[in-house]
Amino acid sequence: MFGVFGNWYKRKFSDPNALMLLFFIIFSAVILYLFGDILMPVLVAIVIAYLLDVPVSKMEKMGIRRWLATSFTIVIFFLVCFVLAVSLIPIITKQSVSLVKEIPLIWASAQAWITSLPAKYPALIEVGYIKSATEGVNDRLVSFGEQLLSASFSSIGNIAALLIYIILVPLMVFFMLNDKQVFISSISAILPKERRLISQVGEEMNLQIANYIRGKVIEILIVGGISSVAFSILDLRFAVLLGVLVGFSVLIPYIGAAMVTIPVAIVGLFQFGFTSEFGYLMVVYFIIQALDGNLLVPILFSEAVSLHPLYIIIAVLLFGGLWGFWGVFFAIPLATLVKALITAWSSPIVDSQKNTLIIE
């Protein structure tokens, strides 16, 4: 057993570059695990810097000084974010409060329909089973309401954290964009000399993460905007709130689309009943999902490394459980990182002195 493991270790990690890559990954994972919450503003700033790097670089190539291009881009970006927040947050908040108030009415209507099933299908459904099931759901709704109330009070303490994000994140984004080459040179100076595989994986992931962040933000805006407009045209209640949910559901491939279907269908069913309007709503919703998966995603992520859907779902569950929202957001790049690491460790060993391949 130990001989097999020893042979595997010599085959994969006899190259110092592979060993340095392993140590670098372990060190980075430990830092994120121990200090992830403290470093969260830094991670948010990195995400925004990746998003804004393309316009800044293009303006720099046009002859505009980098500090001026960085300042202009950041001002426009946060101004757009402020306008969107001022215009959307009051609507979303109002519709969220209204939806929470109407949940008991929706459940009462659903409960009346469920309790009528034994009379319609006495041979298939028992009255006792329906009563026990509805009582269990009632208990869960009560506990959910208590948790929601406690969460609303505890969120008051997050105002200070929000102020930190508002002040520090724009400053860090400015420095990351304006002094990009300085930070790259500093990181390169810290890395060990045996960093061929680290550089290989880093270059691949830098391209993947930049494309993913920009593509995912564009996808959220397009899908959320089209869904909100379509729901409003169909006169669906809570159209903006549900449209925003549909937009953010693209963060979780496959699972998000299935999850957000439930509130859309419930609200539509409660409002329209089993009518043609409800049918039109679901047809439009599934058309949006189909266009997103078969047209928008291939266009936005044409340069992304293809991953099997099973690997994507496992990555969402694993990294989402470890790091919450950001784990879900970066599930696909992290899965791509794992694939890049496997590819790097599976590549032939290079003699760093002679720069030749070693055939085993």
N, C-alpha and C positions, 0 to 999 in steps of 0.2 A: 504493500500500500504506500509506504513512505518512498519507495523507489519510484513508483509511478508518479507521485507528486513531485519528487525531486527532478525527474526527467522533464516533466511539464514545466517546472519553474525554470530550468536551464534553457529550455527551448524558447520560452516566451520572454524571460527577463534577464538573459545573459547579456543583452544589449543594454548598456548604461542609459541610453535614451529612453528605453521602455521602462526601466526602473524609476527614472526621474519623473516620467509621466505618471506612473502609479502614485508616487509620493505627492506629486502636485495635486492630483485628484483627491487623494485622502485629506490633504491639508485644507483644500478649498471646501470640501464637504464638512469637515469638522468646524471650520470658521462659520459657515452658513448655519450649521445646526446650533451652535452655541450662541452666536451673536446675530442671528437672522433678524430678530425683532428690532434690535438696536440699529442695525444697518439698513432697515427697510427704506428710510428716506434716500439713502445712497442708491439702493437698487432701483427705486422709482426714478431718480435722476438719471441713472444709466439707461433705463428704458426710453425716457424722453429724449436723451441725447442721441441714441440710436435712431429715433424717429426723425429728428431734425438735422441729422448730419448731412443728408443728401442735399437739401436746399442750401445749406451753408457752404458745402464744398462746391456746388455749382456756381454760386455767387462769387466765391473766391476765384474760380477759374475765369470768371468774367472780368476780373481785375479789381473787384471790391475787396478792401481790407477785411481780414478774417474777423477782427473784433467788431467791425461795423456790420458785417453779414450776420454774425452771431447775435448781436444785439437786436437787429431788425427782425430776424426769424423768431427769437424768443418773445419779443413784444407782440408780434402778430399771433403767435401760437397761444400765448396765455390770454390775449384779448379775445380770441375766438372761443377759448374754453370758458372765459368769464361770461361772454354773451350767451353761450349755450346753457351754462349753469343758471344764469338769471332767468332765461326764458323757459327752460324745461323743468328745473327743480320745483318751482311752485305748482306747476301742473301735475307733475308726478306725485308730489306730496299730497295734493288735494285728492287725486284719484286713488292713491294708496289708502288714505283715511276712509274714503267712501267705500272702497272695496272691503276693507276690514269691517266696517259697520254692516255691510250687506252679507257677509259670510254666514251669519245665523239664518238669514232669510233664504240664502241659497241652499244651506244644509237642510232647513225645514222643508223646502220644496223637494229636495232629493230624498229626504226621509219619507215624505208622504208617497212619493213614487215607489220607493223600495218596499214600504209596508203594503202597498197594493199588489205586489207581485204574487204572494201566496194565493190570493183570491183568483188571480188570473191563471196561475200555473200551479194548482194544488198538488199535482203529482210530482213536480220537480223541486219545489221550494217549500220548506217547513217554516211555520210561523216562529217557533222557538229560536231557530237559527238566525232569522232576521232580527229579532229583538236583541239577542246577545251581540250581534254584529253592530247594530246601531248604538247600543249602550257603550260598547268599546270605543267607537268613534267619538261619541259625546265626551267621554272621559279624556280622550286624546286632544279634542278641541279645547277643553277647559285648561289642560296643562299647557297647551301651546299658547293660549291667551295669556296665562300667567308669565310664561317665559318671554313673550313679546313685550309685556308691560315692564318686566324687570330689565330687559335689554334696552328699552327706551330710556329708562332712568339712568342706567349705567353709561349710556352713550354720551350723557352730558359731560362726563369727565374727559371725553375725547376732544373737546374744543381746543385745549392746549396743544394736543398733538396735531390738530388741524392747522393751528397757527404756525407750528414748526414747519409743516409741509409747505405752507404758503410762502414762508420767508426763506427757508433754507434750500428747498428744491430748486427754485429758479436760479439762485446763486450757484449751486453746484452744477446745474446744467450749463450755465454760461462758462464756468471754468473748464468743464469737460470738453465743450465744443471749441472754445477759444484756444486752449492749451493742449489740444489733442495730441500733437506730436511730442510734447514734453512728457506727458503721462506715459505714452507708448515707450519712449526712450528710458524712462525711469523703471518701468516694469521689465523691459529687456535687460537692464543692468542688474536687476535683482535675480533673474532666472539663472539657473546653472548653465554651464557650457554645454552639457549633454542635453540639449533641448530640441533636437531635431523633430521628435514626435510631438513634443509640446507645441512647437511652432506649426507643425502640420495640422494638428487637431484645432489649434487656435485660429488659424486662417480659415479653415472650413467652417468652424462654428461662428466666427465673426460675420461671415457672409450669410450663413443660415439665420442667425438671430436678427440681423438687420433686416433681411427680407421678410422674416416672419412677423416682426413687430409692425413694420409699415403695412404689410398685407393684412394683418389681423385688425388693425385700427381702421383701415379703409373698409374692410368687410363688415365690421360692427356698425360703422356709420351708414353704409349703403343698406344693409339688411334691416337695421333698426328704423331708418328713415322711410324706406319703402313700406315696411310693415305698418308703421304708424299712419302713413297716408292712406294705405289700402283699408285699414280698419276704420279710419275716420270716414272714408267714402261709403263704406258698408254700414255706417252709423252704429258701430259697435261701441258699447260703453267701455270706459277705461282704455281708449284706443292708444293714447300715448304711452301709458304705463305698460300695456301689453306689447306694444311695438318695441319699447326699450328692452323688455325682457327677451323678446325674440332676437334683438340685436346682440345682447350679451350672451345669448345661448350658444353663439358660434364659438365661444371660448372653449366649450367642451364638445369636441367632435362626437357625433352620433348620439351621445347621451344627452347633451343639451337640447337638441331638437326634439327628442322624445319627451323630455321633462317639461318643456315649455308648451308642448301641445296640450297638456292637461288643463292649465288655467285658461288658455284660449278657448278650448272646447267647453269647459264648464261655464265660463261667462257667456259664451255664445248660446249654449243650450238653455241657460237660465233666462236670457233675454229674448231669444227667438223661439225656443222650443224646437220640436221636430218639424221644422218648416223649410221652405225653399231658401229663405234667408240664411238659415244655419248651414245648409248645404253649400251655398255660394261662399260663405265665410271659410269653411274648411277647404273648399276647392282652391280658393285664392291663397290660403295659408300654405297648402301643400305645393302649389305652383312656386311660391316664393322659396320654399325649402329646396325644391328640385332645381330651380335656377341657381340658387346659392351653391349647391353641391356639384352641379354638372357644368356650370358656366363660370360663375364668379371665382370659385376656389381654384380651378385650373388656370385661370388668367392671372390671379394674384400670386399664386404659389407655384408658378411653372418651373422656377429654379430650385424648388425645395426637393429634398431627397424623399423619394416615395417610401412610405412605411406601411406595413400591413395593418388593416384596421384593428386586429387583435392587439398588436403592439401599442397602438395609439390608446386604446381603451385601458390597457394595463398601465401605461404611463400616466394617464389621467388619474386613475385610482391611486397609484403609488405616490406620485409627486403631489397630488392634491391633498392626500392624507398627511404628507409631511409638512407642506408649506402653504396650505390653504389656497387662497385666490391666486397668488403668484405661482404656486406649484401647478395649478390648472392652466394658467396663462402660458407658462413655459413648458408644458408637458411635451409638446411635439419637439421643440428644440432640445430638451433634455433627452428625449428618446433618440433624437438624431445624434446627440453627443455620445450616448452609449454605443450607437452603431459605429460612429467614427472611432471610438476607442477600440472596439473589437477589430475594426479594419486595420487600425494602426498596429495593434499587438499581433495581428495575424500576418502582417507584411514581413517580407524577408529581412533578416537582420543585416544591418549595414555596419561594416567596420569603420568606425569614426576616424581611425588613423589613415587607412588606405582608401577610404571612400568607395569600397567595393562590396558587392553582395556576398553573403556567406550562404551557400547552398547546403541545407542539412539533409 
